[in-house]
Amino acid sequence: MSSQNPLAFATGKLLRRLSIVGLLSGLLAAPPLLHAAPPHLVVLVTVDQLRGDYLERYRGQWRGAFARMLSRGAVFPNARQAHAITETAPGHATLLSGRNPAHNGIPSNYFGVPDRDSPLVGVNGGNGASPRRFRGSTLVDWLRAKDSDFRFLSISGKDRGAILPIGSSRGPVFWYASGRFVTSRYYADTLPSWLTGWNERGAVATLAGRRWTLLLPDSAYAEPDSLPFEQGGRDVIFPHRVPDDPDKAMRQALGFPWMDSLTLDVALQGTQSLQLGRRRGTDVLAISLSTTDYVGHEFGPDSRELHDQLLRLDQTLGWFLDSLTTLLKGQAPLVIMTGDHGVTSFPEDARLNGRPGGRVSPTAFQQHADSTLNALGVKSPGLYFDSGLLTADLDQLRSRGLDIDSVAVALGATLQAMPGVSRVYTTRTLPGSSEPDATLWRRSLPDDLPWLLCASLSPGYIWSDDATSTTHGTTNPDDLSVPIVFMGPGVRSGLFTRSIETVDIAPTLAALLRVKPFEPLDGHTVVEVAGKGS
């Protein structure tokens, strides 16, 4: 195998057996016909923290999957996650459900997949996880209802990235933890033999001591490589080194580009073992690649590190798609690529370049809310403030004779006075507001969620106590922004500038695959992909 193969350091044996043939280039280059027969395999690729402007920003340097998508796919660079809390869990939950968090039950990471009653399988310890909070169905359920032989596989570096695109269905759902790919007892009591074999080869441990150097010459990167606010001033200059200690290497692996390669290698192994896409029906492969999120948090969206990570992902994902098509005997899959959210620049970087920006401390407001209610005699109010949302034990507040709206208004006044906070809504003011941010918040909050207030920030501001990283989670355009790309059978290529939403993916796939959703969807069929008559 060539040393240029981004997956070469992994197990490698499967790819050597695949023997990619030259006819693939011609096969993949030909634009498919609209309304072709449903594909044998649908591949959902979610790049964690892939912002919509990235595809165009580095367009001249793509040589792999991104270049192929821009030339052969239906590309929507101005798409978005259309809800308020732009975090990983709610973002993934929209993709194959076609419903906003208010309807699928996943408003945030905190109210996402953590589940102590579903311990991990494949490692000792770790945080249990399941889709117990997810409501309704997904494309997986619709396809299974139509075809009893339907198969799927979901792989991610994060539990919520693997679990939530699938919804409540039990089956092969795996994610990374402590150097291995694992699942939880919600899905199975043991790992399948193919995954146990992959884990036992110890591919993650071999990353110990590996140096992350620039993929291209230094002149190819316009970004400075010594900004002091990146990673809090620690290890800000290339090359970056994976810790020599294997245990530390496994804990930090998700922050280095090779972890995406390993995730794709597991997906390829699983696809072969489960024989996905080798039937007359349609199967689903869901992959969530997590490293861009880790790099983006630590170094920011304007960093040389993020630039290089995307260049490497472009090549790695291109190799994977070629290998997957070979595994499918030349039958090109239908590929959908998107992000679960965007990201806001380091506030320090924004101010350095004359743009507004700042950090609003969630801890400071949490402490104020706790002390306010303690003074009213509520010692354990169950308050939790995250990404602008304050939830509480409302029954306990009422039992103390407190008026919920009065409490929310008083706390909201304090929050509104904090620099960077642009809007605050309570349970009384949110329903009737016509502001765009209010619409995003209504799409985020399930009817039975016990909340007191929610708040939006001004552009450039983030909810953050930690000056060593940047983040997402707000209603600001940079956090909402993601691309959506459809590529493969039944899709004509083109660049479409109108804004669509991630909840539009599921109804579009339902139209292409000729299946019926179980409940009303928030999304709409993308006519550029599925046609007006679908």
Secondary structure, DSSP 8 states (H G I E B T S, - for coil): --TT-TTTTS--HHHHHH---THHHHHHHS---TT----SEEEEEEETT--TTHHHHTGGG--SHHHHHHHHSEEEEEEE--SS---HHHHHHHHTT---HHHHS--SSTTSSB-TTS-EESSSS---B--TT--S--HHHHHHHH-TT--EEEEESSHHHHHTTTTT--S-EEEEETTEEEEETTT-SS--HHHHHHHHTTTTGGGTT-EE--SS-GGG--S-S--TTGGGGSS-SS-EE--SSHHHHHHHGGGSTHHHHHHHHHHHHHHHHHTTT-SSS-EEEEEEE-HHHHHHHHH-TTSHHHHHHHHHHHHHHHHHHHHHHHHTTT---EEEEEES------HHHHHHTT---EEE-HHHHHHHHHHHHHHTT-S----EEETTEEE--HHHHHHTT--HHHHHHHHHHHHHTSTTEEEEEETTTTTT--SHHHHHHHHH--TT--EEEEEEE-TTEEE-S-TT-----SSSHHHHEEEEEEESTT---EE--S--BGGGHHHHHHHHHT---SS--SS---HHHH-TT-
